Amino acid sequence: MKTAYYENGRPIEANAMAPMTASCPHCGGSVTLRCRKGVGGDPPTYFWRHSRLIDRQCPSSFAPFRIEPIRRA
């Protein structure tokens, strides 16, 4: 996923300057920042991934593009 929540519910996008851990906007579980190397001179891609296998019950683990993020007040 590209966007997660950081301290006190603030949304944060995955990028090189993002913190290493955040919270999933769908289930509230812990996510870690990951990086996939670019191919053929493309820039690297940053994304959030669930930290524990128990969070695999979160639907965003399999199809994050199909889910609307939870809006926190």
VEXDO-434695 format. One record per residue: x, y, z of N, C-alpha, C, O, CB in turn; residue in three letters. Coordinates in pm, 1 decimal. Each point is the difference from the previous one (the first is absolute). Glycine has a CB too. Example, Ala and Ser with C-alpha at 12.3 -4.5 7.8 and 13.67 -1.06 7.14 Angstrom:
<rs>
n.px  n.py  n.pz  ca.px  ca.py  ca.pz  c.px  c.py  c.pz  o.px  o.py  o.pz  cb.px  cb.py  cb.pz  residu
1319.0  -569.0  780.0  -89.0  119.0  0.0  90.0  120.0  0.0  103.6  -1.9  66.5  -292.8  -115.4  58.1  ALA
154.2  222.3  -196.6  82.0  119.0  6.0  -77.0  109.0  73.0  50.9  110.8  16.9  67.5  -173.6  -231.4  SER
</rs>
This chain:
<rs>
n.px  n.py  n.pz  ca.px  ca.py  ca.pz  c.px  c.py  c.pz  o.px  o.py  o.pz  cb.px  cb.py  cb.pz  residu
84.5  -116.9  0.0  -84.5  116.9  0.0  89.2  123.4  0.0  113.4  -4.7  47.8  -298.8  -119.0  73.7  MET
135.0  232.0  -174.1  78.2  121.4  -13.2  -14.7  95.2  118.2  92.1  76.3  29.1  -115.8  -101.3  -272.4  LYS
-91.0  21.9  312.3  -23.8  92.4  110.9  -32.4  -77.2  127.1  -80.1  -93.4  -1.3  -1.9  268.2  -159.8  THR
144.6  -134.8  269.6  -25.2  -59.9  131.7  -21.4  114.7  98.3  7.8  117.1  -37.3  133.2  -326.0  -15.1  ALA
-167.9  174.4  178.4  -16.8  102.5  102.8  119.9  0.4  93.2  48.1  -105.2  42.2  -298.0  81.9  -55.8  TYR
297.3  143.1  45.1  109.5  17.7  92.8  -58.4  54.4  130.4  -121.8  -1.5  17.5  289.9  42.5  -206.4  TYR
-86.8  5.2  277.6  -43.1  46.9  132.2  -128.6  81.4  -6.6  -19.6  80.8  -90.7  257.8  -78.8  161.3  GLU
-323.9  -24.6  25.6  -132.1  63.9  17.7  -83.1  7.9  -128.7  -65.0  101.3  -25.8  166.8  30.4  209.2  ASN
-99.6  -238.4  -263.7  -89.7  -12.5  -114.0  34.4  83.3  -121.6  -82.6  13.7  -90.2  -85.5  -62.6  253.7  GLY
287.4  104.5  -168.2  41.0  81.5  -113.9  37.7  -90.0  -118.1  85.7  -86.8  16.4  -4.5  268.5  140.4  ARG
-141.8  -164.7  -275.7  35.5  -83.6  -114.5  140.7  33.7  -50.2  41.0  116.1  -0.7  -284.5  -131.9  -62.5  PRO
315.5  -86.8  21.8  135.3  19.1  -51.0  20.5  -91.1  -120.2  -32.5  -118.7  4.6  118.2  181.4  225.9  ILE
-31.8  -6.8  -337.3  22.8  -75.5  -122.5  136.3  -68.5  6.4  94.9  53.0  57.8  -240.2  107.7  -188.2  GLU
153.2  -278.3  70.6  125.5  -75.5  -3.0  99.3  70.2  -92.7  -27.6  19.8  -118.3  -96.1  -236.9  164.4  ALA
239.1  254.3  8.7  108.0  59.1  -78.9  130.1  -15.2  76.7  0.8  -53.8  110.7  -159.3  218.8  -219.2  ASN
266.8  -119.0  51.6  131.9  -18.4  60.6  13.4  70.3  134.7  80.4  -42.6  83.0  13.0  22.6  -311.7  ALA
-168.7  125.1  252.5  11.4  77.1  123.7  -101.0  -43.3  107.0  -0.7  56.2  109.5  83.5  134.3  -246.6  MET
-167.0  -288.1  107.8  -103.5  -46.1  93.8  62.9  -78.2  115.6  108.8  -55.7  -15.0  -276.3  45.9  -173.8  ALA
99.5  5.2  304.5  50.2  -81.4  110.9  -7.6  -148.7  -34.9  -70.7  -38.6  -93.1  -1.8  216.0  257.1  PRO
144.3  -259.3  -90.3  6.6  -143.7  -30.4  -127.0  -75.8  37.6  -26.3  -105.7  -57.4  270.5  119.9  91.5  MET
-323.3  35.9  59.6  -122.8  -68.7  40.5  -116.0  98.8  4.3  18.4  119.8  21.5  115.6  -286.7  112.1  THR
-254.2  113.2  -154.8  -123.2  79.2  4.4  -115.4  -96.2  27.4  22.9  -115.7  35.4  69.8  292.2  -197.4  ALA
-217.4  -129.2  145.8  -118.8  -82.4  22.8  -80.4  -13.0  -128.2  -9.3  94.3  -78.6  2.4  -21.6  318.9  SER
-51.2  -190.4  -260.7  -84.4  -25.4  -116.5  -128.1  82.2  10.4  -62.5  1.6  106.1  157.6  -234.9  -128.8  CYS
-136.3  302.0  -84.6  -123.0  78.9  5.9  -126.0  -86.0  0.1  -108.8  51.4  26.0  230.0  130.1  -142.5  PRO
-109.1  -310.5  88.3  -116.0  -87.9  -8.3  -23.7  -80.2  127.5  -113.7  -11.9  45.5  153.5  -1.7  -288.7  HIS
67.5  -41.8  301.4  -18.0  -85.0  118.1  70.3  55.3  124.0  -22.6  -49.8  110.3  3.6  -145.2  -263.3  CYS
103.8  297.1  137.2  71.6  57.7  113.2  124.1  -77.2  40.1  67.2  37.2  96.2  -282.0  49.4  -19.8  GLY
247.0  -194.9  -149.0  118.5  -80.7  29.2  128.5  72.1  -36.7  -2.1  100.6  -71.0  -133.5  -304.6  33.9  GLY
245.6  152.9  85.3  130.1  58.0  -26.6  46.3  -31.3  -142.5  -11.0  -113.6  -46.0  66.6  93.7  289.8  SER
-4.0  121.5  -313.0  56.8  -17.7  -133.6  141.1  55.3  -1.1  31.9  92.0  75.3  -260.3  -77.8  -182.3  VAL
313.2  -70.3  21.4  137.4  46.1  -12.9  23.5  52.9  -140.8  -63.3  -43.8  -96.0  139.1  -122.4  269.5  THR
15.5  260.2  -183.6  34.2  59.3  -128.6  90.3  -94.9  -76.8  99.4  -48.9  53.6  -121.5  281.2  41.7  LEU
-12.4  -258.4  -220.5  78.7  -88.2  -85.6  37.4  74.8  -126.9  -64.7  98.3  -35.9  -50.7  -303.2  129.2  ARG
219.6  158.4  -161.1  45.5  62.9  -122.8  27.9  -107.0  -104.6  64.9  -100.8  28.1  32.9  293.6  102.0  CYS
-147.1  -169.8  -249.7  26.8  -89.2  -112.5  88.9  77.2  -97.2  -33.5  111.6  -39.5  -189.4  -237.9  67.0  ARG
335.4  67.8  -65.9  94.7  65.9  -89.6  -61.5  22.7  -137.0  -75.7  -82.8  -50.7  264.9  -22.5  174.7  LYS
-154.9  219.6  -183.0  -46.0  30.2  -134.9  75.7  -84.6  -102.0  112.7  -42.9  24.9  -171.0  277.4  46.2  GLY
-3.7  -257.7  -184.4  60.8  -80.5  -106.0  33.8  90.9  -116.9  -80.8  84.5  -38.7  -47.8  -290.9  110.6  VAL
246.2  189.8  -127.8  38.0  76.2  -118.4  5.5  149.5  21.2  -39.0  76.3  -88.3  -60.5  -254.9  -42.3  GLY
146.7  221.8  244.8  12.1  142.1  28.1  -123.5  63.3  60.7  0.6  119.4  29.9  156.6  -111.7  -214.1  GLY
-264.4  -85.7  203.4  -119.3  53.4  66.0  30.2  26.0  146.6  83.9  -68.6  58.3  -233.9  -54.6  -219.3  ASP
83.1  221.4  222.4  22.9  26.2  142.9  -57.3  -112.7  85.2  -88.7  -72.3  -45.2  83.1  319.8  1.4  PRO
55.1  -263.3  166.5  -54.4  -104.0  88.1  -144.9  31.1  38.4  -42.4  115.6  -0.2  274.0  -160.3  88.9  PRO
-306.2  -60.8  -56.0  -139.8  12.4  41.6  -8.1  -30.2  149.1  48.8  -103.5  45.3  -133.6  37.6  -276.6  THR
23.3  155.7  307.4  -18.2  -19.6  143.7  -145.3  -36.0  27.3  -91.0  50.7  -65.6  277.3  112.5  117.8  TYR
-207.5  -252.2  46.3  -134.3  -42.8  35.8  -0.5  -49.0  143.1  105.0  -28.5  57.5  -155.0  -32.1  -295.8  PHE
-69.7  51.1  295.6  -17.6  -51.0  136.5  -44.1  -144.9  -7.8  -81.0  -36.9  -85.1  21.5  267.1  172.8  TRP
113.4  -312.5  1.9  -36.2  -141.3  5.0  -27.7  -39.6  144.6  68.6  45.9  91.3  71.5  -94.9  -296.8  ARG
-240.2  -36.1  226.7  -31.3  -45.5  135.3  120.3  -70.3  61.9  72.3  -73.1  -67.6  -314.4  49.3  4.4  HIS
262.2  46.9  191.7  117.3  -51.9  69.8  -13.7  -145.2  41.8  97.6  -75.0  -3.6  -56.5  303.4  82.2  SER
-161.2  -268.9  -38.9  -17.6  -134.5  54.7  -94.0  -81.4  -86.3  -85.0  55.5  -69.6  126.4  32.3  298.9  ARG
-26.7  -217.3  -225.0  -86.4  -88.4  -76.6  -144.4  5.1  48.5  -92.0  -27.4  -77.0  288.2  -119.6  35.8  LEU
-216.8  181.4  166.9  -136.3  6.1  52.8  -81.3  107.7  -71.7  -122.4  -10.4  -7.7  205.8  -70.2  230.7  ILE
-17.1  183.8  -275.6  -68.9  107.1  -70.7  -39.6  -39.4  -141.7  -54.5  82.6  -73.3  180.9  79.5  211.0  ASP
-100.6  -285.3  -177.6  -41.7  -45.6  -132.1  -151.1  -11.2  -11.1  -52.6  -19.8  -109.5  267.5  -102.5  88.9  ARG
-284.9  134.5  131.7  -145.6  1.5  -3.7  -51.9  134.7  -50.2  -117.3  11.4  -35.6  112.2  -176.6  224.7  GLN
89.7  265.7  -192.2  -38.5  131.5  -50.6  -13.6  -7.8  -152.0  91.2  -48.2  -67.2  26.5  165.0  260.4  CYS
-230.0  -70.0  -248.5  -18.1  -8.2  -144.6  102.0  81.0  -78.9  23.0  -29.5  -117.2  -262.4  -5.8  160.3  PRO
300.5  135.5  16.7  98.4  79.3  -73.5  130.0  -76.3  -22.0  84.2  43.8  -78.4  -185.7  161.8  174.2  SER
119.6  -319.1  -27.8  119.7  -81.2  -22.0  -0.3  -63.7  -138.6  105.7  -31.4  -54.7  -94.6  -13.4  300.4  SER
-128.5  26.3  -301.2  -10.4  -70.7  -127.6  -45.8  88.8  -114.6  44.4  -19.5  -113.1  -93.0  -184.7  241.4  PHE
-37.7  299.9  -103.2  -52.4  85.1  -106.5  -19.6  142.5  51.1  -114.0  44.3  13.9  0.7  -243.3  -119.3  ALA
221.1  271.7  133.6  -14.3  133.0  58.2  -68.2  100.1  -92.0  -54.4  99.8  47.4  256.6  -147.6  82.9  PRO
-200.5  23.1  -260.0  -59.7  94.7  -93.9  -152.3  -8.2  -1.4  -64.6  89.0  -55.3  270.6  -105.3  -82.6  PHE
-265.0  -86.8  196.4  -145.2  -17.5  0.4  -66.9  58.1  124.3  -122.7  0.8  9.0  156.1  -205.4  -144.3  ARG
43.7  252.3  229.0  -53.8  41.0  129.7  15.0  149.9  19.3  105.0  57.2  -29.0  -50.2  -282.2  123.5  ILE
-159.1  287.1  -46.0  7.1  141.5  35.9  59.3  9.9  140.6  -38.4  -77.1  87.9  -162.9  135.5  -235.7  GLU
293.9  34.6  170.7  56.9  15.5  133.6  -104.9  44.7  100.8  -95.1  69.9  -35.1  314.7  -15.0  -68.7  PRO
-202.1  -94.8  227.0  -88.2  39.6  108.6  31.9  145.0  35.5  116.1  35.5  20.4  -131.9  -274.9  68.5  ILE
-84.7  320.3  -81.9  20.1  141.0  36.1  -10.4  12.7  150.1  -101.1  -36.9  59.7  7.9  117.1  -280.5  ARG
198.3  -27.7  281.7  -0.5  18.8  145.3  -31.2  144.6  30.5  43.5  90.8  -70.8  123.2  -276.6  103.4  ARG
-242.3  206.0  73.3  -38.2  136.6  38.5  109.9  68.8  74.1  -15.3  115.5  39.9  -219.3  -185.1  -29.3  ALA
</rs>
